[in-house]
Amino acid sequence: MDLHHQKSASTSKAGFWPSWVSPALVAGKTRGFNELRTAGHWVTWLETRPEEAGRSVVTAYSPGGGIVDLSPLDVSVGSSVHEYGGGAWDVRLGADGGPELVFSDRKTGALWFDETPCASNPMHRYADLTWAPNGRGVFAVREILQKNAEPMAALVYISKCGVETVLAEGADFYAAPRPSPDGKWLAWFTWQHPNMPWTQTALQIAEVLYIEDSRPQLNESIDLSGPAPCSIIEPRWSADGALFATEDSSGLWTPICFQQVAGHWKRRALPSCGMEIGLPHWVFGQRSMAPLSADHLMALAVCNGFNHVQIFQHETWDHVTLGNPVNVPEPLSDGRWAWIDAPSDMPQRIVIGDLKGNHTVIRQSVELPDTVMKADIAVPRPITYETTGGATAHALYYAPSSHQYVVADGERPPLVVMAHGGPTGRANTGFAFKVQFWTSRGFAVLDVNYRGSTGYGRQYRDALNGQWGVVDIDDVLAATQAAVDHGQADPERCVIRGSSAGGLTVLGALARSKLFVAGTVLYGVTDLRGLAEETHKFEARYLDGLIGPYPDAEDVYFQRSPLTFAQDITDPVLFLHGDEDKVVALSQAEDMVACLEKAELHIYPGEKHGFRQKETVMDAFSRELAFYQAVFAAQ
């Protein structure tokens, strides 16, 4: 890819520029990388392939330099625990020095040990798989589906021969069962309704005892959470037996360390690096820390929307140049590190490197066309702006980018405003075709980290409590107005898009303001009462904090539901939804469309919450572009 800027450029109506980012490029050739793991000299990761109907494959880079698939050809690796899944596989070095794999089949829920399926029960689902140190089985979070009731959660151990042992049960939620290197202890965290894992959790540890057939059972658990209620997540052990976690009692997720001293677990708080080390636990298997010893830690920190690698040693934090990782880099046995790199100016890739700056790319998510130059790729500029109540909010601004076309003198570009999902989530700075698709056509993009977003500390995250459907909309409108006031957007051609929770923000912004001329809602929320009554267990009480306890606060749910103020939305709206969505039911889109004068709904068969199939992704991008261009042409 030629990244040299070419100065000669011509003008064309912004928003209609010919683009190198085709829907086929976005959907057909881009691999998704997740959950990188290392085992000795092996680097492994979960790779999603749109060209294989969105199949997820455990892929490995061998010490000899070859790339191989570890999971079987006819299986897609994944989990539906909490509906969002994650942590559906793990890898270790086997006796022959090669990788030994355990994984969950996304379709059936069955567990596989390498090529052998076991523990197959259509009512059981597994996530957060972690090999026992002796390699005889795995620890996991299990959900048992129940008719007309919430799934039952438990921590379990499954032996290689498929024998399952329940280790802990009774809590609403469990996550991250992590055995100590010597196998004598198991750590995990848990939480109860109505809490979410980013509001209040408990860190537990228990001694592992073994019964006659070598199956583990747990001694009485010890609560390591500390006196102040907080979010404490991501337990992970160092090789010398120290247990790390990250907690936000200080206002920022910050690592803490536990070591056994005289039969007791002594707590040691690490100093803050001034950035947030921790990610909201939407999915299993996330990693923000890689402990090396009790006094040596690699961490992924977030500041102003950007990821930074930090290393803790000699009681201090230092910045390390290891690219732009999605999760914390993972150590290899030769002292190097491996990570999923997500820079702003090029697609994701798998990288191996050392602390001296020597990096090697071993896998790329997609090869960009040879004609693409540096000027064709938009990079984010973080902005802060004043919003309601004198508060400060955050966003990422992307200018239109092309080496062939420029915005004409006197013209301002159309603006695509993005409202991320969650709403406890964030806009990321890594290269994304969902941004480049627009900027390469002459749109500017404003990706808003409204109050409630993560990466800015607990106070900013908690600012959405009781205020969802109010301050998120305030912040989106304030960001858009600031872009218009600074000449960064055409006031007559601003559109807004959002998925899931972001769909509610989109509809609220369209109802409250005339800043936008159109909006797109992807599998979005339109009826809060329906969401509270119909959604899955993980989010069943999520709205207690964002809106208020239901049904006590039913009036508030009614007032903030887009269905209630549908008559205030006069701009055209495009709805895109999958017919198998169990997080936000298809009926939410159908009911909303029935109440609007200018609305279009397109339903994608077989799609759940989030689009995976190549044909779906292609159609969604094409349909949304044509929708906006038709609105502009009609002006």
Order of alpha helices (4+ residues) and beta strands (2+ residues): beta-alpha-beta-beta-beta-beta-beta-beta-beta-beta-beta-beta-beta-beta-beta-beta-beta-beta-beta-beta-beta-beta-beta-beta-beta-beta-beta-beta-beta-beta-beta-beta-beta-beta-beta-alpha-beta-alpha-alpha-beta-alpha-beta-alpha-alpha-alpha-beta-alpha-beta-alpha
